[in-house]
Amino acid sequence: MLADDDMDDTEMFCEALAEIDEDILCHCAENGSEALKILDSLDENPGVIFLDLNMPIMNGWECLKELKSNQRYKDIPVIMISTSSHKNDMDNAASSGAVCYFVKPNNFKDLINVLKIITSNLGNIKEAIAELHSSGLQHIFTCEESNL
């Protein structure tokens, strides 16, 4: 699942997923409130949720708080995404329960590489994070071991 109000970023994200595997189903929401409604309508939880920090109506921080306090959703790995690379945001993501903080790449190839690693390790997000760190893409990722 992806919650991001930037349609260009959402389109690039979906295109990258389609390049990896056309059978990957990605539910997209424009804000955190819409993401929660979509989650409520699904029979099965997604393998991972990507949340943009800055969205209208309900931002990523508020949505993350709701997800982590909800018994049904608290164990879904959440990756916070943003154009910001501020250390404070990265630290807040880790302390709020996100497994990673991902700075949106402006390089389509980097996005494909990151998503390929994550989608191929959905059952073991810890393995995906280890692979990301060894892939040379760690400059766009920061992860909190205790949240994995």
Secondary structure, 3 states (H helix, E strand, C coil): CEECCCHHHHHHHHHHHHHHCCCCCCCEECCHHHHHHHHHHCCCCCCCEEEECCCCCCCHHHHHHHHHHCCCCCCCCEEEEECCCCHHHHHHHHHCCCCEEEECCCCHHHHHHHHHHHHCCCCCHHHHHHHHHHCCCHHHEEECHHHC
